[in-house]
Amino acid sequence: MPSTYTSLHYHLIFATKNREPSIGASWRGELHSYLGGVVKGLDALPQGIGGVRITSIFWYP
């Protein structure tokens, strides 16, 4: 019996104004952790969060 599996994948990119490097290395890890918590709070599964620009890849099962 055939079945259909659907999942939604999202790729979000956040950038600072004029793409200036204003996200300091000293707190970049905390920002990535926070974004991961936000994604988990939406009952989604983070696949990757990081980079100088904030890149988030997550999906809903």
ChimeraX attribute file (.defattr): number of C-alpha atoms within 10 A of each C-alpha:
attribute: neighborCount
match mode: 1-to-1
recipient: residues
	/A:1	2
	/A:2	3
	/A:3	5
	/A:4	4
	/A:5	5
	/A:6	8
	/A:7	8
	/A:8	9
	/A:9	15
	/A:10	13
	/A:11	12
	/A:12	11
	/A:13	13
	/A:14	11
	/A:15	14
	/A:16	12
	/A:17	8
	/A:18	6
	/A:19	10
	/A:20	9
	/A:21	12
	/A:22	11
	/A:23	14
	/A:24	10
	/A:25	10
	/A:26	7
	/A:27	9
	/A:28	15
	/A:29	14
	/A:30	11
	/A:31	15
	/A:32	18
	/A:33	13
	/A:34	12
	/A:35	18
	/A:36	21
	/A:37	15
	/A:38	13
	/A:39	20
	/A:40	14
	/A:41	10
	/A:42	9
	/A:43	12
	/A:44	17
	/A:45	17
	/A:46	19
	/A:47	14
	/A:48	13
	/A:49	21
	/A:50	17
	/A:51	12
	/A:52	15
	/A:53	16
	/A:54	17
	/A:55	16
	/A:56	20
	/A:57	17
	/A:58	19
	/A:59	15
	/A:60	15
	/A:61	11
